[in-house]
Amino acid sequence: MATDNDLHELASLYVIGALPRADREAFEAHLATCAQCQQDVRTLSPVGEALAYAAPDVEPPADLRQRVLASVGATSSARGRARATAAARTTSPLWSMSGLSGLATAASLLLAVVLGGYAVQLRGRVASLEGRLAQALARVDASERLVAEARRAVSDAQVSLVVLTAPDMARVELAGQAVAPRAAGRAFWSRSRGLVFTASNLPALPAGRTYQLWVVTAQAPVSAGLLKPDPNGAVNVIFTTPSDLQRPTAMAVTIEPDGGVPAPTGAMYLVGAIAGL
């Protein structure tokens, strides 16, 4: 008589319909009261259904019909012997359990192959989805950077417009000096609204150096801020200047150590006088 442990091993055969009638009925009776086997059947059922598609279609041999007819015409004694042998195998518990154990092992191996293939497909899908997610996140990050740059550009444009339309705005043209004859600059300064400065053709900076813009007054030059040209030597910046700044007479650009200095020390690259203030 089959034990519970024997019946536990029949779940994989049950889901693919490979159990003889007597064993199927015994397993179904056991299944009604065994939570573990119920879970095994639920887990294996989708795979059992997939097995129907695991093997390719095969055309039957051309002589199959003649062989079937020849088998039907076999002697009655041969049929009797076959029935006796089949009955003995069916009624023998030893054969039933050992044969079913072999089938269970084969079914388990087949299920393992199918599940392994399915796992490979799932890993491929996960890798594909992860790649698509990374691309989507990169697009989002790029979009956020573009939005931030656009907002900065709009803000700078608004500030520039405020300076350019100020009633006290003064325009200053700065000319390139001997160290940078092709350089040129232009400043728009309003005591109440700030300073807009642009320049072009500034030489590339040596390592550890920066350009510094100065507002020159009768007392002393006052730093307006630091300048870092783009690869083409162009600058477009906005500075806030002190509202109590003494009357300026000129503006200049020098090259200084990184971080800037409180008073100019380097050669002048751009200089322009302020008239009419």
ChimeraX attribute file (.defattr): number of C-alpha atoms within 10 A of each C-alpha:
attribute: neighborCount
match mode: 1-to-1
recipient: residues
	/A:1	8
	/A:2	13
	/A:3	7
	/A:4	11
	/A:5	8
	/A:6	14
	/A:7	18
	/A:8	17
	/A:9	20
	/A:10	25
	/A:11	28
	/A:12	27
	/A:13	23
	/A:14	20
	/A:15	20
	/A:16	17
	/A:17	12
	/A:18	16
	/A:19	19
	/A:20	14
	/A:21	11
	/A:22	11
	/A:23	19
	/A:24	18
	/A:25	12
	/A:26	13
	/A:27	23
	/A:28	17
	/A:29	11
	/A:30	16
	/A:31	18
	/A:32	10
	/A:33	10
	/A:34	14
	/A:35	11
	/A:36	12
	/A:37	21
	/A:38	16
	/A:39	13
	/A:40	16
	/A:41	19
	/A:42	13
	/A:43	14
	/A:44	19
	/A:45	17
	/A:46	11
	/A:47	20
	/A:48	22
	/A:49	12
	/A:50	15
	/A:51	14
	/A:52	10
	/A:53	9
	/A:54	13
	/A:55	8
	/A:56	7
	/A:57	7
	/A:58	6
	/A:59	6
	/A:60	8
	/A:61	7
	/A:62	8
	/A:63	8
	/A:64	10
	/A:65	11
	/A:66	10
	/A:67	11
	/A:68	10
	/A:69	10
	/A:70	10
	/A:71	11
	/A:72	11
	/A:73	10
	/A:74	10
	/A:75	9
	/A:76	10
	/A:77	9
	/A:78	10
	/A:79	14
	/A:80	11
	/A:81	11
	/A:82	12
	/A:83	12
	/A:84	12
	/A:85	11
	/A:86	12
	/A:87	11
	/A:88	13
	/A:89	14
	/A:90	16
	/A:91	11
	/A:92	12
	/A:93	13
	/A:94	13
	/A:95	13
	/A:96	17
	/A:97	19
	/A:98	12
	/A:99	13
	/A:100	20
	/A:101	16
	/A:102	12
	/A:103	18
	/A:104	21
	/A:105	16
	/A:106	14
	/A:107	20
	/A:108	16
	/A:109	12
	/A:110	17
	/A:111	18
	/A:112	13
	/A:113	13
	/A:114	17
	/A:115	15
	/A:116	12
	/A:117	12
	/A:118	13
	/A:119	12
	/A:120	12
	/A:121	12
	/A:122	12
	/A:123	12
	/A:124	12
	/A:125	12
	/A:126	12
	/A:127	12
	/A:128	12
	/A:129	12
	/A:130	12
	/A:131	12
	/A:132	12
	/A:133	12
	/A:134	12
	/A:135	12
	/A:136	12
	/A:137	12
	/A:138	12
	/A:139	12
	/A:140	12
	/A:141	12
	/A:142	12
	/A:143	12
	/A:144	12
	/A:145	12
	/A:146	12
	/A:147	12
	/A:148	12
	/A:149	12
	/A:150	12
	/A:151	12
	/A:152	12
	/A:153	12
	/A:154	12
	/A:155	12
	/A:156	16
	/A:157	13
	/A:158	12
	/A:159	17
	/A:160	20
	/A:161	12
	/A:162	15
	/A:163	23
	/A:164	20
	/A:165	11
	/A:166	17
	/A:167	12
	/A:168	13
	/A:169	20
	/A:170	18
	/A:171	18
	/A:172	19
	/A:173	18
	/A:174	23
	/A:175	20
	/A:176	22
	/A:177	16
	/A:178	12
	/A:179	13
	/A:180	15
	/A:181	14
	/A:182	14
	/A:183	20
	/A:184	21
	/A:185	25
	/A:186	20
	/A:187	22
	/A:188	19
	/A:189	24
	/A:190	22
	/A:191	20
	/A:192	16
	/A:193	22
	/A:194	22
	/A:195	23
	/A:196	22
	/A:197	19
	/A:198	18
	/A:199	22
	/A:200	18
	/A:201	19
	/A:202	25
	/A:203	17
	/A:204	15
	/A:205	15
	/A:206	9
	/A:207	8
	/A:208	9
	/A:209	15
	/A:210	19
	/A:211	24
	/A:212	26
	/A:213	24
	/A:214	21
	/A:215	22
	/A:216	21
	/A:217	15
	/A:218	10
	/A:219	9
	/A:220	13
	/A:221	19
	/A:222	20
	/A:223	20
	/A:224	21
	/A:225	18
	/A:226	21
	/A:227	21
	/A:228	17
	/A:229	21
	/A:230	13
	/A:231	12
	/A:232	11
	/A:233	15
	/A:234	18
	/A:235	17
	/A:236	17
	/A:237	17
	/A:238	20
	/A:239	16
	/A:240	15
	/A:241	19
	/A:242	13
	/A:243	11
	/A:244	8
	/A:245	11
	/A:246	15
	/A:247	14
	/A:248	18
	/A:249	16
	/A:250	19
	/A:251	25
	/A:252	23
	/A:253	27
	/A:254	19
	/A:255	21
	/A:256	21
	/A:257	15
	/A:258	13
	/A:259	12
	/A:260	19
	/A:261	13
	/A:262	8
	/A:263	13
	/A:264	20
	/A:265	12
	/A:266	14
	/A:267	13
	/A:268	20
	/A:269	25
	/A:270	25
	/A:271	21
	/A:272	21
	/A:273	15
	/A:274	19
	/A:275	11
	/A:276	6
	/A:277	9
